[in-house]
Amino acid sequence: MTSTLYGIKNCDTCRKARRLLDERGIDFRFHDLRDDGLDAATLDAFLARTDWQTLLNTRSTTWRGLGAADKEALDRDRARELMLAHPTLIKRPLLVRGDTLVVGLNRSAYEGLGG
């Protein structure tokens, strides 16, 4: 089963995730959120598996660069709109393998995936 790892190529945590998957022999495709973008259907699939508060990275450089008006009245729809406009607002790495979605670098979850 092929997995997709969503992230940014120059992100240290994404590099660690890629190494961990390689070490486990897990076949994956890397999707760079900055270079490859993000479509609405993919984001909606993420949001169907986890809540928007888990997915939205409010500690990112992108978040800090947003204006106060962008951060007001934040709910699921507004967060979705922001993540579509700025895919780097998604917490990373984000691993999709079948029905499994792993948000962030969770070593125990990666180890439980098998090869």
C-alpha positions, -999 to 999 in steps of 0.1 A, spaced: 0 0 0 14 34 -10 12 63 14 13 100 8 34 122 31 23 159 29 48 185 40 74 209 29 107 197 15 129 220 37 110 212 69 133 194 94 103 174 109 92 163 74 128 152 67 127 131 99 94 116 88 107 107 54 138 90 70 116 71 94 93 58 66 124 48 46 139 30 76 106 11 80 104 2 44 72 20 39 66 30 3 54 66 1 50 96 -22 60 130 -10 36 159 -17 51 193 -11 24 216 0 42 247 -11 52 234 -46 23 210 -53 -4 230 -36 -36 215 -21 -70 211 -36 -104 214 -18 -112 176 -21 -80 166 -5 -84 191 24 -120 180 29 -108 144 31 -84 154 59 -111 173 77 -134 143 75 -108 123 95 -97 149 120 -109 182 134 -98 215 120 -81 225 154 -57 196 150 -50 203 113 -45 240 116 -9 249 126 -12 281 146 25 280 155 37 283 119 54 312 103 25 315 79 1 319 108 22 346 124 22 364 91 -16 366 88 -34 397 97 -56 399 128 -87 400 106 -77 366 91 -76 351 126 -109 365 139 -141 344 141 -122 312 135 -143 282 129 -142 251 107 -152 270 75 -128 299 81 -100 275 89 -107 255 57 -107 287 37 -73 298 52 -57 264 47 -68 263 10 -54 298 5 -22 290 25 -15 252 24 15 257 47 -10 264 75 -15 226 77 3 209 105 30 187 91 41 162 83 7 147 74 7 111 65 -21 94 47 -21 56 44 -54 39 35 -79 51 61 -52 62 84 -43 99 89 -13 108 111 -9 145 119 25 155 130 55 133 135 42 104 157 69 78 158 47 51 174 20 56 148 46 53 120 61 22 135 27 6 137 21 10 100 42 -20 89 62 -22 56 
